[in-house]
Amino acid sequence: MYTFILTFGFLMVIAAAMAIGYIIQQKTLAGSCGGLSSVGIDKECNCDSPCEKRQERERKAAIKENSIDVKNI
């Protein structure tokens, strides 16, 4: 029983350290394989247009991409 408690405590310390690392770095969690976009699927639902949050992200990405292109000229 002592070994189980010691192992569980060690794993909890490691998990807490990883969580604190993400909080300090202020990063969002992301998959390593790229998700559905890596296989050519743009959206996950049957709707005609992306949701408002995705449209906003795409708009910001387009603005950022355009500003990078202008700086490289």
Backbone as a chain_set.jsonl record, in Angstrom:
{"seq": "MYTFILTFGFLMVIAAAMAIGYIIQQKTLAGSCGGLSSVGIDKECNCDSPCEKRQERERKAAIKENSIDVKNI", "coords": {"N": [[0.829, -1.195, 0.0], [1.978, 1.186, 0.708], [3.749, 1.641, -1.401], [1.972, 2.112, -3.521], [0.729, 4.554, -2.705], [2.962, 6.227, -2.622], [3.768, 6.162, -5.337], [1.453, 7.2, -6.565], [1.424, 9.775, -5.415], [3.829, 10.798, -6.486], [3.196, 10.843, -9.246], [1.137, 12.735, -9.19], [2.543, 15.019, -8.421], [4.181, 15.373, -10.675], [2.197, 15.819, -12.651], [1.074, 18.195, -11.668], [3.286, 19.882, -11.896], [3.579, 19.991, -14.694], [1.155, 21.237, -15.356], [1.457, 23.724, -14.108], [3.607, 24.663, -15.608], [2.396, 25.057, -18.137], [0.583, 27.053, -17.454], [2.28, 29.154, -16.722], [3.677, 29.6, -19.131], [1.624, 30.457, -20.712], [0.347, 29.164, -22.855], [-1.826, 27.517, -25.204], [-3.362, 24.313, -25.195], [-2.444, 21.997, -27.677], [-2.823, 19.652, -30.295], [-0.498, 17.158, -31.415], [-0.516, 16.164, -33.977], [-1.87, 17.778, -35.758], [-4.591, 17.62, -36.167], [-7.885, 17.493, -37.743], [-7.475, 19.154, -39.907], [-5.099, 18.4, -41.043], [-5.704, 16.283, -42.659], [-7.172, 17.376, -44.636], [-9.752, 18.277, -43.957], [-11.807, 20.93, -43.406], [-13.741, 21.771, -41.556], [-15.681, 20.547, -38.768], [-18.373, 20.033, -38.687], [-21.718, 19.918, -40.162], [-22.514, 22.384, -40.995], [-23.148, 25.335, -43.039], [-21.414, 27.521, -42.95], [-18.435, 28.435, -41.111], [-18.311, 28.692, -37.471], [-18.689, 31.687, -35.434], [-16.421, 32.164, -33.837], [-14.421, 30.718, -35.186], [-14.435, 32.052, -37.639], [-13.489, 34.528, -36.805], [-10.902, 33.814, -35.93], [-9.82, 32.975, -38.396], [-9.939, 35.38, -39.797], [-8.166, 36.966, -38.308], [-5.836, 35.483, -38.736], [-5.523, 35.811, -41.48], [-5.106, 38.566, -41.638], [-2.737, 38.756, -40.184], [-1.07, 37.198, -41.807], [-1.087, 38.729, -44.141], [0.143, 41.048, -43.207], [2.681, 40.115, -42.695], [3.506, 39.445, -45.271], [3.604, 41.987, -46.451], [5.647, 43.166, -44.992], [7.826, 41.698, -45.863], [8.345, 42.595, -48.379]], "CA": [[0.0, 0.0, 0.0], [2.889, 2.33, 0.769], [4.272, 1.847, -2.756], [0.9, 2.725, -4.297], [0.58, 5.937, -2.272], [4.169, 6.927, -3.051], [3.691, 6.288, -6.79], [0.367, 8.128, -6.868], [1.899, 11.112, -5.044], [4.833, 11.198, -7.467], [2.494, 11.187, -10.478], [0.407, 13.984, -8.969], [3.538, 16.096, -8.436], [4.559, 15.558, -12.078], [1.053, 16.43, -13.34], [0.981, 19.58, -11.2], [4.408, 20.629, -12.487], [3.252, 20.243, -16.101], [0.073, 22.225, -15.393], [2.046, 25.03, -13.758], [4.399, 25.068, -16.761], [1.499, 25.604, -19.155], [0.024, 28.313, -16.951], [3.336, 30.172, -16.773], [3.983, 29.895, -20.525], [0.396, 30.991, -21.288], [0.086, 28.503, -24.125], [-3.007, 26.683, -25.246], [-3.064, 22.94, -25.533], [-2.594, 21.709, -29.098], [-2.461, 18.289, -30.662], [0.781, 17.051, -32.103], [-0.659, 15.687, -35.349], [-2.511, 18.781, -36.595], [-6.041, 17.471, -36.165], [-8.557, 17.179, -38.992], [-6.959, 19.969, -41.012], [-3.974, 17.702, -41.666], [-6.233, 15.351, -43.657], [-7.953, 18.134, -45.605], [-11.103, 18.598, -43.504], [-11.77, 22.29, -42.887], [-14.623, 21.951, -40.41], [-16.114, 19.288, -38.182], [-19.821, 19.913, -38.646], [-22.403, 19.995, -41.447], [-23.022, 23.742, -41.197], [-22.719, 25.981, -44.279], [-20.278, 28.408, -42.705], [-17.831, 28.204, -39.794], [-18.87, 29.468, -36.364], [-18.146, 33.038, -35.308], [-15.07, 32.103, -33.286], [-13.505, 30.294, -36.243], [-14.338, 33.146, -38.608], [-12.616, 35.536, -36.205], [-9.536, 33.285, -35.995], [-9.38, 33.005, -39.793], [-9.746, 36.781, -40.164], [-6.92, 37.401, -37.687], [-4.728, 34.796, -39.405], [-5.355, 36.443, -42.792], [-4.498, 39.877, -41.399], [-1.349, 38.511, -39.781], [-0.357, 36.716, -42.999], [-0.918, 39.871, -45.046], [1.117, 41.982, -42.65], [3.994, 39.504, -42.876], [3.838, 39.573, -46.684], [3.94, 43.377, -46.705], [6.947, 43.436, -44.375], [8.871, 41.005, -46.611], [8.541, 43.233, -49.694]], "C": [[0.87, 1.255, 0.0], [3.431, 2.664, -0.622], [3.228, 2.534, -3.634], [0.754, 4.203, -3.95], [1.773, 6.765, -2.732], [4.146, 7.164, -4.57], [2.618, 7.294, -7.191], [0.782, 9.565, -6.542], [2.916, 11.641, -6.03], [4.172, 11.619, -8.779], [1.715, 12.494, -10.335], [1.357, 15.182, -8.977], [3.959, 16.398, -9.872], [3.43, 16.253, -12.846], [0.899, 17.893, -12.928], [2.094, 20.432, -11.794], [4.139, 20.939, -13.953], [2.154, 21.297, -16.226], [0.609, 23.617, -15.089], [2.892, 25.548, -14.914], [3.542, 25.663, -17.857], [0.903, 26.929, -18.718], [1.056, 29.428, -17.067], [3.634, 30.567, -18.211], [2.809, 30.516, -21.265], [0.15, 30.443, -22.692], [-1.235, 27.754, -24.041], [-2.584, 25.268, -25.615], [-3.324, 22.714, -27.017], [-2.161, 20.279, -29.355], [-1.162, 18.265, -31.453], [0.636, 16.692, -33.574], [-1.367, 16.689, -36.251], [-4.014, 18.654, -36.702], [-6.608, 17.164, -37.542], [-8.027, 17.991, -40.168], [-5.786, 19.3, -41.713], [-4.431, 16.677, -42.699], [-7.18, 16.052, -44.626], [-9.372, 18.463, -45.207], [-11.06, 19.965, -42.835], [-12.637, 22.492, -41.662], [-15.197, 20.614, -39.988], [-17.621, 19.07, -38.24], [-20.41, 20.035, -40.048], [-22.881, 21.402, -41.771], [-22.442, 24.363, -42.469], [-21.501, 26.869, -44.096], [-19.713, 28.123, -41.314], [-18.483, 29.083, -38.724], [-18.146, 30.812, -36.251], [-16.711, 33.032, -34.789], [-14.063, 31.698, -34.355], [-13.349, 31.381, -37.296], [-13.406, 34.236, -38.09], [-11.155, 35.079, -36.249], [-8.988, 33.34, -37.409], [-9.115, 34.439, -40.246], [-8.436, 37.299, -39.581], [-5.71, 36.767, -38.361], [-4.459, 35.428, -40.766], [-4.695, 37.807, -42.645], [-3.033, 39.712, -41.038], [-0.519, 38.072, -40.986], [-0.101, 37.871, -43.959], [0.104, 40.851, -44.514], [2.528, 41.433, -42.768], [4.444, 39.649, -44.328], [4.274, 40.987, -47.016], [5.319, 43.71, -46.143], [8.072, 42.81, -45.175], [9.153, 41.653, -47.96], [9.604, 44.276, -49.623]], "O": [[0.535, 2.257, -0.631], [3.556, 3.836, -0.977], [3.56, 3.435, -4.405], [0.664, 5.029, -4.858], [1.6, 7.896, -3.188], [4.473, 8.259, -5.028], [2.847, 8.141, -8.055], [0.511, 10.475, -7.325], [2.876, 12.82, -6.381], [4.545, 12.639, -9.36], [1.649, 13.276, -11.283], [1.007, 16.246, -9.487], [4.079, 17.565, -10.245], [3.689, 17.182, -13.613], [0.619, 18.743, -13.774], [1.863, 21.586, -12.156], [4.441, 22.04, -14.413], [2.216, 22.156, -17.106], [0.24, 24.583, -15.756], [2.897, 26.75, -15.18], [3.917, 26.673, -18.453], [0.736, 27.834, -19.536], [0.718, 30.539, -17.474], [3.826, 31.75, -18.494], [2.995, 31.056, -22.356], [-0.214, 31.187, -23.602], [-1.702, 27.404, -22.957], [-1.562, 25.064, -26.271], [-4.324, 23.194, -27.551], [-1.247, 19.764, -28.71], [-0.788, 19.253, -32.083], [1.572, 16.894, -34.348], [-1.449, 16.44, -37.453], [-4.655, 19.526, -37.289], [-5.906, 16.64, -38.407], [-8.126, 17.551, -41.313], [-5.509, 19.608, -42.872], [-3.632, 16.243, -43.53], [-7.913, 15.389, -45.36], [-10.146, 18.899, -46.059], [-10.373, 20.152, -41.831], [-12.303, 23.31, -40.804], [-15.198, 19.659, -40.763], [-18.093, 17.996, -37.866], [-19.674, 20.235, -41.014], [-23.601, 21.585, -42.753], [-21.37, 23.963, -42.923], [-20.653, 26.959, -44.983], [-20.425, 27.627, -40.44], [-19.123, 30.088, -39.035], [-17.122, 31.035, -36.896], [-15.88, 33.812, -35.254], [-12.973, 32.265, -34.427], [-12.246, 31.608, -37.792], [-12.623, 34.802, -38.853], [-10.269, 35.871, -36.57], [-7.831, 33.705, -37.615], [-8.171, 34.686, -40.996], [-7.678, 37.987, -40.265], [-4.681, 37.418, -38.541], [-3.304, 35.569, -41.168], [-3.824, 38.165, -43.436], [-2.181, 40.451, -41.533], [0.611, 38.528, -41.161], [0.986, 37.978, -44.528], [0.862, 41.431, -45.291], [3.477, 42.201, -42.925], [5.61, 39.938, -44.596], [5.217, 41.176, -47.783], [6.074, 44.461, -46.761], [9.184, 43.339, -45.172], [10.124, 41.283, -48.621], [9.907, 44.918, -50.629]]}, "num_chains": 1, "name": "protein.A"}
